């Protein structure tokens, strides 16, 4: 019996595996005659290179339920993973049902990979500090490679991942891959410089094309059982619970002090929030920061979030014009806000505007009727409704702006005073 040896460039070479699997399936090569190996080419970390892969027509249709498992199985550390995936395709090609035992194996490997993915994401710092951050981790190279895009969305500002088999460097524009750093580098600035220098394979290197991203596909039950804010943030980057995830750049989760006793809930990210990956950093956020300081508060000691985690907009030329989220989108996003408040257990929740108030209170709200007073929330904590700072920016004259800004500061001061109650 003839045997076929297939050489992949890295353990994350999904495009190479897929191209060879398609050809071998087309040629009807049995799974037990294929030997899958990994051997790095000499130009694996070159800044620019090309690659030739076999081509063949597809012979297999993969159900979505199985297709979503493939990337997670591929980056698992199971020695048999390449063969198991090929056997699955071979079974489907022959119009046979995938055996239960094989399905269980795939599900188990995928679950293990996704657990490690979430662990890696939980290590990623948020974007409050613009300086390049070092993330030291023990995760395998393939799993790290599969998270390059997700991690850059989690933290748009620069970072370097340093692991036993991989260095991954994000400069704020592009992810580049490199081998492991030498063990004797300990000074952070030297490590960042070394990571920048050693991670040389980027978008111009064809060996790194087609890395399959491992996604988490969060559902309401997963969200509700999240044990930490980092866990929520790690899941939320893959949120597809409404259609807003398509046009938006990224999920914008809450940020702040994980021990905060006061939480501020706005409407949704705006243009700058979507780009920077942080809530309340645009013009309305800057006004909010100013008012909070005048009220005696400190953003660093609070938690800042939104009822909806994706930016809803319509394009107009080169601009993106804010659109108010509808009730369906607010409802779809409600598990995230509920889980945030459950983990934080704040004493006071400040609802900024009608969307934030409706999301927290679970009913229609008229801000003018309900602002500036304490509201008893279902969990026994205190709620307070006020305007959204963007409302202040839209006022037509300085007299109105001054008057309403003063009322806004008074509302924030009232909320802060409630912490002492």
C-alpha positions as a Markdown table, in Angstrom:
| # | Residue | x | y | z |
|---|---|---|---|---|
| 1 | Unk | 0.0 | 0.0 | 0.0 |
| 2 | Unk | 1.3 | 3.4 | -1.0 |
| 3 | Unk | 1.7 | 6.0 | 1.7 |
| 4 | Unk | 1.3 | 9.8 | 1.3 |
| 5 | Unk | 3.3 | 12.2 | 3.5 |
| 6 | Unk | 2.0 | 15.7 | 3.8 |
| 7 | Unk | 4.2 | 18.5 | 5.2 |
| 8 | Unk | 2.6 | 21.5 | 6.9 |
| 9 | Unk | 4.5 | 24.6 | 7.6 |
| 10 | Unk | 3.4 | 25.1 | 11.2 |
| 11 | Unk | 0.9 | 23.6 | 13.6 |
| 12 | Unk | -1.5 | 26.5 | 12.6 |
| 13 | Unk | -1.2 | 25.9 | 8.9 |
| 14 | Unk | -4.9 | 25.3 | 8.3 |
| 15 | Unk | -4.8 | 26.6 | 4.7 |
| 16 | Unk | -2.1 | 24.0 | 3.9 |
| 17 | Unk | -4.0 | 21.2 | 5.6 |
| 18 | Unk | -7.3 | 22.2 | 3.9 |
| 19 | Unk | -5.7 | 22.3 | 0.4 |
| 20 | Unk | -4.0 | 18.9 | 0.8 |
| 21 | Unk | -7.1 | 17.4 | 2.3 |
| 22 | Unk | -9.2 | 18.5 | -0.6 |
| 23 | Unk | -6.7 | 17.0 | -3.1 |
| 24 | Unk | -6.4 | 13.8 | -1.2 |
| 25 | Unk | -10.1 | 13.4 | -0.8 |
| 26 | Unk | -10.6 | 14.1 | -4.6 |
| 27 | Unk | -7.9 | 11.4 | -5.3 |
| 28 | Unk | -9.7 | 9.1 | -2.8 |
| 29 | Unk | -6.6 | 8.5 | -0.7 |
| 30 | Unk | -7.6 | 6.6 | 2.5 |
| 31 | Unk | -7.0 | 8.3 | 5.8 |
| 32 | Unk | -4.9 | 5.5 | 7.2 |
| 33 | Unk | -2.3 | 5.9 | 4.4 |
| 34 | Unk | -1.6 | 9.6 | 5.1 |
| 35 | Unk | 1.1 | 10.8 | 7.4 |
| 36 | Unk | 0.7 | 14.4 | 8.5 |
| 37 | Unk | 3.9 | 16.2 | 9.6 |
| 38 | Unk | 5.0 | 19.7 | 10.5 |
| 39 | Unk | 8.3 | 21.1 | 9.2 |
| 40 | Unk | 9.1 | 24.8 | 9.0 |
| 41 | Unk | 10.3 | 26.1 | 5.7 |
| 42 | Unk | 13.5 | 28.2 | 5.6 |
| 43 | Unk | 11.6 | 31.4 | 4.9 |
| 44 | Unk | 8.8 | 30.8 | 7.4 |
| 45 | Unk | 9.5 | 34.1 | 9.2 |
| 46 | Unk | 10.6 | 36.1 | 6.1 |
| 47 | Unk | 8.9 | 39.5 | 5.6 |
| 48 | Unk | 7.7 | 38.4 | 2.2 |
| 49 | Unk | 7.4 | 35.1 | 0.4 |
| 50 | Unk | 5.0 | 33.1 | -1.9 |
| 51 | Unk | 3.6 | 29.6 | -1.6 |
| 52 | Unk | 2.2 | 27.0 | -3.9 |
| 53 | Unk | -0.5 | 24.7 | -2.7 |
| 54 | Unk | -2.3 | 21.8 | -4.5 |
| 55 | Unk | -5.7 | 22.6 | -6.1 |
| 56 | Unk | -8.6 | 20.2 | -6.6 |
| 57 | Unk | -12.4 | 20.5 | -6.8 |
| 58 | Unk | -14.3 | 20.1 | -3.6 |
| 59 | Unk | -15.9 | 16.7 | -3.0 |
| 60 | Unk | -17.4 | 17.4 | 0.4 |
| 61 | Unk | -20.1 | 19.5 | 1.9 |
| 62 | Unk | -19.6 | 20.1 | 5.6 |
| 63 | Unk | -22.6 | 20.9 | 7.9 |
| 64 | Unk | -22.2 | 24.2 | 9.8 |
| 65 | Unk | -22.4 | 22.4 | 13.1 |
| 66 | Unk | -19.2 | 20.5 | 12.2 |
| 67 | Unk | -17.5 | 23.3 | 10.2 |
| 68 | Unk | -17.4 | 25.5 | 13.3 |
| 69 | Unk | -15.5 | 22.7 | 15.2 |
| 70 | Unk | -12.8 | 22.3 | 12.7 |
| 71 | Unk | -10.6 | 25.3 | 13.6 |
| 72 | Unk | -10.8 | 24.5 | 17.3 |
| 73 | Unk | -9.9 | 20.9 | 16.7 |
| 74 | Unk | -7.1 | 21.9 | 14.4 |
| 75 | Unk | -5.3 | 23.9 | 17.1 |
| 76 | Unk | -5.8 | 21.3 | 19.8 |
| 77 | Unk | -2.6 | 19.5 | 20.9 |
| 78 | Unk | -4.0 | 16.1 | 20.1 |
| 79 | Unk | -1.5 | 14.2 | 17.9 |
| 80 | Unk | -4.4 | 12.6 | 15.9 |
| 81 | Unk | -6.2 | 15.8 | 15.2 |
| 82 | Unk | -5.2 | 16.1 | 11.5 |
| 83 | Unk | -6.3 | 12.5 | 10.8 |
| 84 | Unk | -9.6 | 12.9 | 12.7 |
| 85 | Unk | -10.6 | 15.9 | 10.7 |
| 86 | Unk | -9.6 | 14.1 | 7.4 |
| 87 | Unk | -11.6 | 11.0 | 8.5 |
| 88 | Unk | -14.6 | 13.3 | 9.1 |
| 89 | Unk | -14.4 | 14.8 | 5.6 |
| 90 | Unk | -13.9 | 11.3 | 4.1 |
| 91 | Unk | -17.0 | 10.1 | 5.9 |
| 92 | Unk | -19.1 | 13.1 | 4.6 |
| 93 | Unk | -17.7 | 12.7 | 1.1 |
| 94 | Unk | -19.0 | 9.2 | 1.0 |
| 95 | Unk | -22.4 | 10.4 | 2.2 |
| 96 | Unk | -22.1 | 8.5 | 5.5 |
| 97 | Unk | -23.1 | 9.6 | 8.9 |
| 98 | Unk | -20.3 | 10.8 | 11.2 |
| 99 | Unk | -20.1 | 8.1 | 14.0 |
| 100 | Unk | -21.1 | 9.3 | 17.4 |
| 101 | Unk | -17.7 | 8.4 | 18.8 |
| 102 | Unk | -15.9 | 10.5 | 16.3 |
| 103 | Unk | -18.3 | 13.4 | 16.9 |
| 104 | Unk | -17.6 | 13.1 | 20.7 |
| 105 | Unk | -13.9 | 13.2 | 20.0 |
| 106 | Unk | -14.2 | 16.3 | 17.9 |
| 107 | Unk | -16.5 | 18.0 | 20.4 |
| 108 | Unk | -14.1 | 17.2 | 23.3 |
| 109 | Unk | -11.1 | 18.5 | 21.5 |
| 110 | Unk | -12.9 | 21.7 | 20.4 |
| 111 | Unk | -14.2 | 22.3 | 23.9 |
| 112 | Unk | -10.7 | 22.0 | 25.3 |
| 113 | Unk | -9.3 | 24.5 | 22.7 |
| 114 | Unk | -12.0 | 27.0 | 23.4 |
| 115 | Unk | -11.4 | 26.8 | 27.1 |
| 116 | Unk | -7.7 | 27.6 | 26.4 |
| 117 | Unk | -8.7 | 30.4 | 24.0 |
| 118 | Unk | -10.8 | 32.1 | 26.7 |
| 119 | Unk | -7.9 | 31.7 | 29.2 |
| 120 | Unk | -5.6 | 33.4 | 26.7 |
| 121 | Unk | -8.1 | 36.2 | 26.1 |
| 122 | Unk | -8.5 | 36.8 | 29.8 |
| 123 | Unk | -4.8 | 37.5 | 30.0 |
| 124 | Unk | -5.1 | 40.4 | 27.5 |
| 125 | Unk | -5.1 | 43.8 | 29.2 |
| 126 | Unk | -7.6 | 46.4 | 28.0 |
| 127 | Unk | -6.6 | 49.5 | 26.0 |
| 128 | Unk | -6.6 | 52.1 | 28.8 |
| 129 | Unk | -2.8 | 52.2 | 28.8 |
| 130 | Unk | -1.4 | 53.1 | 25.3 |
| 131 | Unk | 2.1 | 51.8 | 26.0 |
| 132 | Unk | 3.0 | 48.4 | 24.5 |
| 133 | Unk | 2.1 | 45.6 | 26.9 |
| 134 | Unk | 3.8 | 42.2 | 27.3 |
| 135 | Unk | 1.7 | 39.1 | 27.8 |
| 136 | Unk | 3.6 | 36.1 | 28.9 |
| 137 | Unk | 1.8 | 32.8 | 28.4 |
| 138 | Unk | 2.4 | 29.1 | 28.2 |
| 139 | Unk | -0.2 | 28.4 | 25.5 |
| 140 | Unk | 0.8 | 26.5 | 22.3 |
| 141 | Unk | 1.8 | 28.4 | 19.2 |
| 142 | Unk | -1.2 | 27.2 | 17.1 |
| 143 | Unk | -3.7 | 28.4 | 19.6 |
| 144 | Unk | -2.0 | 31.8 | 19.9 |
| 145 | Unk | -1.8 | 32.1 | 16.1 |
| 146 | Unk | -5.6 | 31.5 | 15.8 |
| 147 | Unk | -6.3 | 34.4 | 18.1 |
| 148 | Unk | -4.2 | 37.1 | 16.4 |
| 149 | Unk | -7.3 | 39.0 | 15.1 |
| 150 | Unk | -9.4 | 38.5 | 18.2 |
| 151 | Unk | -6.6 | 39.8 | 20.5 |
| 152 | Unk | -6.0 | 42.8 | 18.3 |
| 153 | Unk | -9.7 | 43.6 | 18.6 |
| 154 | Unk | -9.6 | 43.1 | 22.4 |
| 155 | Unk | -6.7 | 45.5 | 22.7 |
| 156 | Unk | -6.2 | 47.8 | 19.6 |
| 157 | Unk | -3.2 | 49.4 | 21.2 |
| 158 | Unk | 0.2 | 47.6 | 20.9 |
| 159 | Unk | 1.1 | 44.4 | 22.7 |
| 160 | Unk | 3.5 | 41.5 | 22.5 |
| 161 | Unk | 2.7 | 37.9 | 23.3 |
| 162 | Unk | 5.7 | 35.9 | 24.5 |
| 163 | Unk | 5.3 | 32.1 | 24.7 |
| 164 | Unk | 7.6 | 29.0 | 24.7 |
| 165 | Unk | 7.0 | 28.4 | 20.9 |
| 166 | Unk | 5.8 | 31.7 | 19.6 |
| 167 | Unk | 6.3 | 35.5 | 19.6 |
| 168 | Unk | 3.3 | 37.5 | 18.3 |
| 169 | Unk | 3.6 | 41.3 | 18.0 |
| 170 | Unk | 0.8 | 43.7 | 17.3 |
| 171 | Unk | 2.0 | 47.3 | 16.5 |
| 172 | Unk | -1.5 | 48.8 | 16.4 |
| 173 | Unk | -1.8 | 48.1 | 12.6 |
| 174 | Unk | -0.5 | 44.6 | 11.9 |
| 175 | Unk | 0.1 | 41.3 | 13.6 |
| 176 | Unk | 3.5 | 39.7 | 12.9 |
| 177 | Unk | 4.6 | 36.2 | 13.8 |
| 178 | Unk | 8.0 | 35.1 | 15.1 |
| 179 | Unk | 9.7 | 32.2 | 16.9 |
| 180 | Unk | 10.2 | 32.1 | 20.7 |
| 181 | Unk | 12.4 | 34.7 | 22.4 |
| 182 | Unk | 15.6 | 33.8 | 24.2 |
| 183 | Unk | 15.0 | 32.9 | 27.8 |
| 184 | Unk | 17.5 | 35.4 | 29.3 |
| 185 | Unk | 15.6 | 38.6 | 28.4 |
| 186 | Unk | 13.8 | 39.9 | 31.4 |
| 187 | Unk | 13.8 | 43.7 | 31.2 |
| 188 | Unk | 10.3 | 44.8 | 29.7 |
| 189 | Unk | 11.7 | 47.4 | 27.4 |
| 190 | Unk | 14.3 | 45.0 | 26.0 |
| 191 | Unk | 11.7 | 42.2 | 25.7 |
| 192 | Unk | 9.4 | 44.6 | 23.7 |
| 193 | Unk | 12.3 | 45.5 | 21.4 |
| 194 | Unk | 13.3 | 41.9 | 20.9 |
| 195 | Unk | 9.7 | 40.9 | 20.2 |
| 196 | Unk | 9.4 | 43.6 | 17.6 |
| 197 | Unk | 12.6 | 42.5 | 15.9 |
| 198 | Unk | 12.0 | 38.8 | 16.0 |
| 199 | Unk | 8.3 | 38.8 | 14.8 |
| 200 | Unk | 9.0 | 39.5 | 11.1 |
| 201 | Unk | 6.3 | 37.4 | 9.3 |
| 202 | Unk | 3.3 | 39.5 | 8.5 |
| 203 | Unk | 0.7 | 39.9 | 5.7 |
| 204 | Unk | 3.4 | 39.7 | 3.0 |
| 205 | Unk | 4.4 | 36.2 | 4.0 |
| 206 | Unk | 2.2 | 33.6 | 2.3 |
| 207 | Unk | 3.0 | 30.8 | 4.9 |
| 208 | Unk | 0.8 | 32.7 | 7.3 |
| 209 | Unk | -2.2 | 33.1 | 5.1 |
| 210 | Unk | -5.4 | 31.3 | 6.0 |
| 211 | Unk | -4.9 | 30.7 | 9.7 |
| 212 | Unk | -8.3 | 29.6 | 10.9 |
| 213 | Unk | -9.6 | 31.8 | 13.8 |
| 214 | Unk | -11.0 | 29.9 | 16.8 |
| 215 | Unk | -14.3 | 31.6 | 17.9 |
| 216 | Unk | -16.3 | 31.0 | 21.0 |
| 217 | Unk | -19.9 | 31.5 | 19.8 |
| 218 | Unk | -21.2 | 32.7 | 23.2 |
| 219 | Unk | -24.9 | 32.1 | 24.0 |
| 220 | Unk | -27.0 | 33.5 | 26.8 |
| 221 | Unk | -26.3 | 30.6 | 29.2 |
| 222 | Unk | -22.5 | 31.0 | 28.8 |
| 223 | Unk | -22.8 | 34.7 | 29.4 |
| 224 | Unk | -24.9 | 34.3 | 32.5 |
| 225 | Unk | -22.5 | 31.9 | 34.2 |
| 226 | Unk | -19.4 | 34.0 | 33.5 |
| 227 | Unk | -17.3 | 34.2 | 36.7 |
| 228 | Unk | -15.4 | 37.4 | 35.9 |
| 229 | Unk | -15.4 | 40.6 | 33.9 |
| 230 | Unk | -12.3 | 39.4 | 32.0 |
| 231 | Unk | -14.2 | 36.2 | 31.1 |
| 232 | Unk | -17.1 | 38.3 | 29.8 |
| 233 | Unk | -14.8 | 40.5 | 27.7 |
| 234 | Unk | -13.1 | 37.5 | 26.2 |
| 235 | Unk | -16.4 | 36.0 | 25.1 |
| 236 | Unk | -17.9 | 39.2 | 23.9 |
| 237 | Unk | -15.4 | 39.8 | 21.2 |
| 238 | Unk | -17.1 | 37.0 | 19.3 |
| 239 | Unk | -20.7 | 38.1 | 20.0 |
| 240 | Unk | -23.1 | 37.6 | 17.1 |
| 241 | Unk | -26.3 | 37.8 | 19.0 |
| 242 | Unk | -27.6 | 40.6 | 16.7 |
| 243 | Unk | -26.8 | 42.0 | 13.3 |
| 244 | Unk | -24.8 | 44.9 | 14.6 |
| 245 | Unk | -21.7 | 42.7 | 14.8 |
| 246 | Unk | -21.3 | 42.8 | 11.0 |
| 247 | Unk | -20.6 | 46.4 | 10.2 |
| 248 | Unk | -19.0 | 47.3 | 13.6 |
| 249 | Unk | -15.2 | 47.1 | 13.9 |
| 250 | Unk | -15.4 | 45.3 | 17.3 |
| 251 | Unk | -17.3 | 44.6 | 20.4 |
| 252 | Unk | -16.7 | 47.3 | 22.9 |
| 253 | Unk | -17.0 | 45.9 | 26.5 |
| 254 | Unk | -17.1 | 47.9 | 29.7 |
| 255 | Unk | -13.9 | 49.0 | 31.5 |
| 256 | Unk | -12.8 | 50.3 | 34.8 |
| 257 | Unk | -12.3 | 49.1 | 38.3 |
| 258 | Unk | -13.5 | 45.5 | 38.8 |
| 259 | Unk | -14.2 | 46.3 | 42.4 |
| 260 | Unk | -16.3 | 49.3 | 41.5 |
| 261 | Unk | -19.3 | 50.1 | 43.7 |
| 262 | Unk | -20.8 | 52.4 | 41.0 |
| 263 | Unk | -21.5 | 51.6 | 37.4 |
| 264 | Unk | -22.5 | 54.0 | 34.6 |
| 265 | Unk | -24.6 | 52.6 | 31.7 |
| 266 | Unk | -24.7 | 54.5 | 28.4 |
| 267 | Unk | -26.4 | 53.6 | 25.1 |
| 268 | Unk | -23.8 | 52.2 | 22.7 |
| 269 | Unk | -20.2 | 52.8 | 21.5 |
| 270 | Unk | -19.7 | 55.7 | 19.1 |
| 271 | Unk | -17.3 | 56.1 | 16.2 |
| 272 | Unk | -14.2 | 56.7 | 18.4 |
| 273 | Unk | -15.2 | 54.0 | 20.9 |
| 274 | Unk | -15.6 | 51.5 | 18.0 |
| 275 | Unk | -12.1 | 52.4 | 16.7 |
| 276 | Unk | -10.3 | 52.5 | 20.1 |
| 277 | Unk | -12.2 | 49.6 | 21.7 |
| 278 | Unk | -13.0 | 51.6 | 24.8 |
| 279 | Unk | -16.3 | 53.0 | 26.1 |
| 280 | Unk | -16.9 | 56.8 | 26.5 |
| 281 | Unk | -13.7 | 58.1 | 24.8 |
| 282 | Unk | -15.3 | 60.3 | 22.2 |
| 283 | Unk | -16.7 | 63.8 | 22.7 |
| 284 | Unk | -19.6 | 62.7 | 24.9 |
| 285 | Unk | -17.1 | 60.6 | 26.9 |
| 286 | Unk | -14.8 | 63.5 | 27.4 |
| 287 | Unk | -17.7 | 65.6 | 28.7 |
| 288 | Unk | -18.7 | 62.8 | 31.0 |
| 289 | Unk | -15.2 | 62.6 | 32.5 |
| 290 | Unk | -15.2 | 66.4 | 33.1 |
| 291 | Unk | -18.7 | 66.3 | 34.8 |
| 292 | Unk | -17.7 | 63.2 | 36.9 |
| 293 | Unk | -14.6 | 65.0 | 38.2 |
| 294 | Unk | -16.7 | 68.1 | 39.1 |
| 295 | Unk | -19.1 | 65.9 | 40.9 |
| 296 | Unk | -16.3 | 64.4 | 43.0 |
| 297 | Unk | -16.0 | 61.1 | 41.2 |
| 298 | Unk | -13.1 | 59.3 | 39.7 |
| 299 | Unk | -13.5 | 57.3 | 36.5 |
| 300 | Unk | -10.6 | 55.0 | 37.5 |
| 301 | Unk | -12.7 | 53.8 | 40.5 |
| 302 | Unk | -16.0 | 53.3 | 38.5 |
| 303 | Unk | -17.2 | 50.9 | 35.9 |
| 304 | Unk | -18.2 | 52.4 | 32.5 |
| 305 | Unk | -20.3 | 50.4 | 30.0 |
| 306 | Unk | -23.1 | 50.5 | 27.5 |
| 307 | Unk | -26.4 | 48.8 | 27.0 |
| 308 | Unk | -25.4 | 47.8 | 23.5 |
| 309 | Unk | -21.8 | 46.7 | 22.8 |
| 310 | Unk | -21.6 | 47.4 | 19.0 |
| 311 | Unk | -21.7 | 50.7 | 17.1 |
| 312 | Unk | -24.8 | 51.1 | 15.1 |
| 313 | Unk | -24.4 | 53.6 | 12.2 |
| 314 | Unk | -25.1 | 54.4 | 8.6 |
| 315 | Unk | -22.2 | 55.4 | 6.3 |
| 316 | Unk | -22.3 | 58.9 | 4.8 |
| 317 | Unk | -19.3 | 59.5 | 2.7 |
| 318 | Unk | -16.2 | 58.9 | 4.9 |
| 319 | Unk | -18.2 | 59.5 | 8.1 |
| 320 | Unk | -20.3 | 57.0 | 10.1 |
| 321 | Unk | -23.5 | 58.5 | 11.4 |
| 322 | Unk | -24.8 | 57.2 | 14.8 |
| 323 | Unk | -28.1 | 55.4 | 14.7 |
| 324 | Unk | -30.2 | 54.7 | 17.8 |
| 325 | Unk | -30.3 | 50.9 | 18.7 |
| 326 | Unk | -33.8 | 49.4 | 18.5 |
| 327 | Unk | -35.6 | 47.3 | 21.1 |
| 328 | Unk | -34.5 | 44.0 | 19.4 |
| 329 | Unk | -30.8 | 45.0 | 19.6 |
| 330 | Unk | -31.1 | 46.2 | 23.2 |
| 331 | Unk | -32.8 | 42.9 | 24.1 |
| 332 | Unk | -30.2 | 40.8 | 22.3 |
| 333 | Unk | -27.4 | 42.6 | 24.2 |
| 334 | Unk | -29.1 | 42.4 | 27.6 |
| 335 | Unk | -27.3 | 39.3 | 28.8 |
| 336 | Unk | -24.0 | 41.1 | 28.6 |
| 337 | Unk | -25.2 | 44.0 | 30.8 |
| 338 | Unk | -27.0 | 41.7 | 33.2 |
| 339 | Unk | -23.9 | 39.6 | 33.6 |
| 340 | Unk | -21.7 | 42.7 | 34.1 |
| 341 | Unk | -24.0 | 43.9 | 36.9 |
| 342 | Unk | -24.1 | 40.4 | 38.4 |
| 343 | Unk | -20.3 | 40.1 | 38.6 |
| 344 | Unk | -19.8 | 43.7 | 39.8 |
| 345 | Unk | -22.8 | 43.8 | 42.3 |
| 346 | Unk | -22.6 | 47.6 | 42.4 |
| 347 | Unk | -24.3 | 49.6 | 45.1 |
| 348 | Unk | -25.3 | 52.3 | 42.6 |
| 349 | Unk | -26.2 | 52.0 | 38.8 |
| 350 | Unk | -26.4 | 55.3 | 37.0 |
| 351 | Unk | -28.4 | 55.1 | 33.8 |
| 352 | Unk | -27.3 | 57.6 | 31.2 |
| 353 | Unk | -30.1 | 58.3 | 28.8 |
| 354 | Unk | -33.2 | 56.4 | 27.8 |
| 355 | Unk | -31.5 | 53.4 | 26.2 |
| 356 | Unk | -29.3 | 52.8 | 29.3 |
| 357 | Unk | -32.3 | 53.2 | 31.6 |
| 358 | Unk | -34.6 | 51.0 | 29.6 |
| 359 | Unk | -32.0 | 48.3 | 29.5 |
| 360 | Unk | -31.5 | 48.3 | 33.2 |
| 361 | Unk | -35.1 | 48.7 | 34.3 |
| 362 | Unk | -36.6 | 46.4 | 31.6 |
| 363 | Unk | -39.3 | 48.9 | 30.6 |
| 364 | Unk | -39.9 | 52.1 | 28.7 |
| 365 | Unk | -38.5 | 55.1 | 30.4 |
| 366 | Unk | -39.0 | 58.9 | 30.0 |
| 367 | Unk | -35.9 | 60.4 | 31.4 |
| 368 | Unk | -37.5 | 63.8 | 32.3 |
| 369 | Unk | -40.0 | 62.0 | 34.6 |
| 370 | Unk | -37.6 | 59.6 | 36.3 |
| 371 | Unk | -34.3 | 61.5 | 36.6 |
| 372 | Unk | -32.6 | 62.8 | 39.7 |
| 373 | Unk | -34.1 | 60.4 | 42.2 |
| 374 | Unk | -33.2 | 57.1 | 43.8 |
| 375 | Unk | -34.9 | 54.0 | 42.2 |
| 376 | Unk | -34.9 | 50.7 | 44.1 |
| 377 | Unk | -33.6 | 48.0 | 41.7 |
| 378 | Unk | -34.6 | 44.4 | 41.8 |
| 379 | Unk | -31.3 | 43.3 | 43.3 |
| 380 | Unk | -31.7 | 45.7 | 46.2 |
| 381 | Unk | -29.2 | 48.3 | 44.9 |
| 382 | Unk | -29.9 | 51.9 | 44.0 |
| 383 | Unk | -30.5 | 53.2 | 40.5 |
| 384 | Unk | -30.5 | 56.7 | 39.2 |
| 385 | Unk | -31.6 | 58.0 | 35.8 |
| 386 | Unk | -30.0 | 61.1 | 34.2 |
| 387 | Unk | -29.4 | 62.3 | 30.7 |
| 388 | Unk | -26.7 | 60.9 | 28.3 |
| 389 | Unk | -23.8 | 63.4 | 27.9 |
| 390 | Unk | -24.4 | 63.4 | 24.1 |
| 391 | Unk | -27.7 | 65.2 | 24.9 |
| 392 | Unk | -25.7 | 68.1 | 26.3 |
| 393 | Unk | -23.6 | 68.3 | 23.1 |
| 394 | Unk | -26.7 | 68.6 | 21.0 |
| 395 | Unk | -28.2 | 71.6 | 22.9 |
| 396 | Unk | -28.4 | 74.7 | 20.6 |
| 397 | Unk | -27.2 | 77.5 | 22.8 |
| 398 | Unk | -24.6 | 78.1 | 25.5 |
| 399 | Unk | -27.2 | 79.1 | 28.1 |
| 400 | Unk | -29.1 | 75.8 | 27.7 |
| 401 | Unk | -25.8 | 73.9 | 27.7 |
| 402 | Unk | -24.6 | 75.5 | 31.0 |
| 403 | Unk | -28.0 | 75.0 | 32.7 |
| 404 | Unk | -28.3 | 71.3 | 31.7 |
| 405 | Unk | -24.6 | 70.6 | 32.4 |
| 406 | Unk | -25.1 | 71.9 | 35.9 |
| 407 | Unk | -28.1 | 69.6 | 36.4 |
| 408 | Unk | -26.1 | 66.7 | 35.0 |
| 409 | Unk | -23.2 | 67.3 | 37.5 |
| 410 | Unk | -25.8 | 67.5 | 40.3 |
| 411 | Unk | -27.2 | 64.1 | 39.3 |
| 412 | Unk | -23.7 | 62.5 | 39.3 |
| 413 | Unk | -23.0 | 64.0 | 42.7 |
| 414 | Unk | -26.3 | 62.5 | 44.0 |
| 415 | Unk | -25.3 | 59.1 | 42.7 |
| 416 | Unk | -21.9 | 59.3 | 44.3 |
| 417 | Unk | -23.4 | 60.4 | 47.6 |
| 418 | Unk | -25.7 | 57.3 | 47.5 |
| 419 | Unk | -22.5 | 55.2 | 47.9 |
| 420 | Unk | -22.2 | 56.4 | 51.5 |
| 421 | Unk | -25.8 | 55.5 | 52.3 |
